[in-house]
Amino acid sequence: MVQRTFSWKKHLAAFLITCLLFVIGFMIGLRVSDYRLTLLQELNAEQRADFESLQLQYAYLSTSNTSCVALQNALENSVSQLEDSRVKLEQYLEASSTPTAFMLEKREYMLAEIRYWLLTGQTEKACGKDHVRILFFYQDDDTCQDCSAQGYILTSLKDTFKEKLLIFSLDATSDEPMVEIIKDVYNVSTTPGIVVDEEVFSGLVLKEDLFTTICSHFAEPSYPCPVS
Amino acid sequence: MIIELATWIMYFVSTYFAVFLLLVVFDKGIPTQTKQSKWRPMVTVAIPAFNEEQTIEATVKSVFDLHYPKDKIEVIVVDDGSTDGTPAILRKIATTHPDRLFRVIRHDVNKSKGASVNHALREAKGEIFVCLDADSFVKPDALLKMLPHFEEDDNVASVLPFMKITKTNSIILKIQWVEYLMNFFLKKISSLIDCIHVTPGPFGCYRREVLLKVGGFDENNLTEDLEMALRLQKYHYRIIQLLDAEVITVPPDTLKGFYKQRNRWYKGTLHNLHRHRSLIFNKNYGDFGLFHLPMVLGAALLSISFAFLIVYARFLKPLLSRLYDLSYINFDLPLLIKVGSQRFNILDFNYTMLYMTILIFVFALIWIIGSHRYSRESYVAKGLVPSLLFLSIYPVILSSVWLGVVFDLVRGKRQKW
């Protein structure tokens, strides 16, 4: 008869080595998560500085006879950067093992989106309207299957219209009261929800339909909209 | 959340298994010296055959060519109701080799492999009883390398050769070539801690008295070789795996054939594990009961989880979801590449997952290199492409087979041998 033994020393060593390898993996994950948070905070700080600069530019514009072009270019640039950062934030948030810190950062980003949205509204009054503003209400969980598709459509339209289209994305499930207020104002109850200037759409809006809607909101349609 | 957790458990169990086996190798070492002895017992080679006209002659010839005294080796072919040219070929062999101890037992109707082997076992005169599948070919020096292990240790009930594949002219054969090298390397390491749970058909050697004592092979079993190994372990016998004694086998060369074979093997594994469940988590069986058998069950679970987690949840589902999204922008990939590259940051990678994947790949590579080294096969000359195919496609194929097994079991499909 074979004398059976349980190699408990080897099993213990294997368990400890495996744990060590996993701890290294998690440490890498935590470190990367820290770097990501720092990156997002830096981008946010940059956005805040940009916003203050734009506010000043706007205030100066109101008191002098300066051209709006520089302000509008800077504003469009900041909105695009903000959107890129927001996408990154959502991506990092999904992969994060410490979501609380990212959630706080996300709230900051939602506020930034709203601040920029308001500012663009104000500049329209001072400089005239040469762009269309879209508020995009989304959900980043599996319950909104079409939110991702709507995001792709908006990305595609942004590429088509470039600086003429300003997109502000708001997480409809955000705890931020300001998001709730805007949702109430526009009566947005489902996601994806789209507000093109003041026109509200519920559910997925196809690219072609949204293209036509956007074109109809320009005071003077030009390329890529059909010019009659 | 559940998928995340299950993925991590899968990674942890795989890593633990690999680390433990590496520790066994470092501690025990893998013997490379071939044992020798002058012991020449009577040996019976039983070859069950059912419609094997393509290979039976070469199989029998490989036994005749063994480096062993002619009068000490008896060959019994059990023709299990063949309806092709097998009987005629066997008659020809008998007439052309009158100097050999060669017998043919004929079953009028097809019974089973287990029944055929048992019939030969009852008729056998050899102290050592060898089973050889009719589509496998033993190397001339194999028997002489295997017998010393019986002489050295009375607890040894079975000695197993290294099954190799020589033909690798299709993807499925290439993958199996690596699989066999790796599996037999794993079995070699498992045998160092008495943890072998299957004694494969091609040229598995047994002490005849032990086989008779434990009641012979189960005649109605999908994997009678696996059941026999479990029974030998149950009675605390030792099973030795060798890497220097070789037998060449012909595996299925089509995906359908591969699926059918593996489906039977895996169902047999589950059936026999259930039958011998008293061994699982039984501390009287040491590493075999507390580690090896739970890992065999775990591997089944891992394969099914792999199919669901990796293939579906991590690959298929996001891919389908992405395709659904992209359909709304007419699959405008250049746009996505442009936007993706604008937004790309080095921090975007999932480094933890990347680290774990690299870790698993490193273990797999250590395994591949080790198995090639000890099997004396050149993985650079032949194995680089097969190894890559093995690493990339094999887990998916294996998982598919396991899913098929689960599906068959759920719908209550009866399995034929």
Contacts between the chains, C-beta under 8 A, distances in Angstrom:
chain1	res1	chain2	res2	distance
A	1	B	155	6.6
A	1	B	235	8.0
A	1	B	236	4.2
A	1	B	237	8.0
A	2	B	155	5.1
A	2	B	194	5.5
A	2	B	236	4.9
A	2	B	237	6.7
A	2	B	238	4.9
A	4	B	194	6.9
A	4	B	236	6.9
A	4	B	284	6.6
A	4	B	285	5.5
A	4	B	286	3.4
A	4	B	287	7.5
A	4	B	288	6.8
A	4	B	289	7.8
A	5	B	286	4.8
A	5	B	287	7.1
A	6	B	283	6.9
A	6	B	286	4.6
A	6	B	287	5.7
A	6	B	290	5.4
A	6	B	291	7.4
A	7	B	24	7.4
A	7	B	193	6.3
A	7	B	286	7.8
A	7	B	287	5.6
A	7	B	291	7.9
A	10	B	20	6.1
A	10	B	23	4.7
A	10	B	24	6.4
A	10	B	27	6.7
A	11	B	20	6.4
A	11	B	291	6.9
A	13	B	19	8.0
A	13	B	23	5.8
A	14	B	16	5.6
A	14	B	19	4.4
A	14	B	20	3.8
A	14	B	23	5.7
A	15	B	16	6.5
A	17	B	19	4.9
A	17	B	23	8.0
A	18	B	12	6.3
A	18	B	15	4.8
A	18	B	16	4.5
A	18	B	19	5.5
A	21	B	15	6.1
A	21	B	19	7.8
A	21	B	359	6.2
A	22	B	11	7.8
A	22	B	12	6.5
A	22	B	15	7.5
A	24	B	355	7.3
A	25	B	352	5.1
A	25	B	355	4.8
A	25	B	356	5.5
A	25	B	359	7.5
A	26	B	352	6.6
A	28	B	351	5.1
A	28	B	352	5.8
A	28	B	355	5.4
A	29	B	351	6.4
A	29	B	352	3.5
A	32	B	347	6.3
A	32	B	351	4.7
A	32	B	352	7.4
A	35	B	347	5.6
A	36	B	347	5.1
A	39	B	345	7.1
A	39	B	347	6.1
A	84	B	342	7.0
A	84	B	343	5.1
A	87	B	343	6.2
A	88	B	343	6.4
A	88	B	345	6.7
A	88	B	348	7.5
A	91	B	348	6.8
A	92	B	347	7.6
A	95	B	350	5.5
A	145	B	321	7.9
A	145	B	324	7.9
A	148	B	321	6.9
A	148	B	325	4.9
A	149	B	324	6.5
A	149	B	325	4.3
A	149	B	327	8.0
A	149	B	328	4.7
A	151	B	325	7.7
A	152	B	325	4.8
A	152	B	326	6.6
A	152	B	328	6.0
A	152	B	329	5.1
A	152	B	336	8.0
A	153	B	328	5.4
A	153	B	329	6.1
A	155	B	329	7.7
A	155	B	335	7.1
A	155	B	336	7.9
A	155	B	339	5.9
A	156	B	329	4.3
A	156	B	332	6.0
A	156	B	335	5.9
A	159	B	335	5.5
A	159	B	338	7.4
A	159	B	339	7.3
A	204	B	328	7.8
A	206	B	328	6.9
A	207	B	328	6.2
A	207	B	329	6.2
